[in-house]
Amino acid sequence: ATLLCLAMAGVREGNMPDAAERAGEAVEILERHLEPGHPLIGRAHYVLGGIQLRRGELPSARANLEKSVDILRAAFPSGNMELSEALSAHADALAATGQKREAKQLRREAD
């Protein structure tokens, strides 16, 4: 969780390379030490995917945001704020790659 906080601090400071590195490390560590499907892993993929989206790394962003949505949907079947944020970010990534219809569906689900 500390690495995620450092990654988010890097984003706020505009240090995207450092933020991406910290978020990637967080994903690796959390996946190694937590049960698959743990919501914190979903959060970590959301943070990493969001950073990648801002950096224009669209294929990686889409993959991480999709994984985040999958994990958070399973963890919170009734929905919650984290899932809504992940859905919106995933919609942004899909829209950026020209998948407007899919993006619109995710945005509706996020609302």
N, C-alpha and C positions, 0 to 999 in steps of 0.2 A: 504494500500500500504506500510505503514511503517513496518508492520509485515513481509511482503514479503521481504523487503530489509534486515530486521534482519535475516530472514531465510537464504537468500543467503549469508549474511556475515558469518553465522554459518557454512555454507558449505565450504566457503573459508578458515575458521579457522580450519576446520576438526571437528567441534563440531556438529556431525550429530544428536544426540538426541535433542539438543536445536533447531537445524534447523527444525527438523520434528515437534517439538511442535509449533514453531512459524508459520510454514506454515499451520499446521492444524487449528490453531487459526484464521489465515487469511481467510482460506476457510469458516469457520463457520461465521465469522463476515460479510464477503462480501456476502455470500448467504442470510444472514439475512437482509442486508440493501440495496442491489442492485437488480435490476430487473433480473429475471432468464435469462440466456443467455448473460449477460453482459461480454464483453471480459476480464475484470479484473478477473472475477470468473474463466474463462478458464485458464488464466495465473497462478492463484493461484493453481488450480488443477495440472497444469504442474509442478510447483515448488515442490509441495508436492509429486507428483508421481515420479519425478526425484530423490528426496531424498530417498523415499521408495525403488526405484530401486537400488540405491547405497547401501542401507542397506540390500538388499536381501529380502525385504518384497514384493515378486512378486505379489501375488493376489491383495494387496492394491495398489501397483504401477500400475498394469494393469488397475484397476478400475478408478483410478484418471487420468491416462493418456488418457484413452478412453473418459472419461467425458471432459477432456480438448480439445481433438480433436473434439468432437461433438460440443462443444460450439464455438470453434474458426472457424470451418468450416461454421457454421451458421452465425457467425459474419463477416467473411471475405470470401465470396463465391469465390472470384477471387484469394484467397490465400494471404499470407504475411509471413514475417519472423517468427513470433510467431507460426503460424500454421505449418510451415515447421519444426521448432524445436520440437513442440509437436508430430508431425508425426514420426520424427526420434526417439524420446524417446519412444514412444509407440511401434515402431518397435523393439527397443532394448528389451523392456519388453516381447513382444511376442516371440522374438528369444530365450530369456532366459528361456521361458517355453516350448520350443520345437515347437512353431508354426512358422516354418521357411518360409513357403509359404506366410502366411499373413504378416509376417514381411517384406518380399521382396516387396510385393505390396505397403505397406506403405512407404517404402524407395523410391520406384519409384515416388510415389505421392509427397514426400517431396522434391525431386530434382527439 
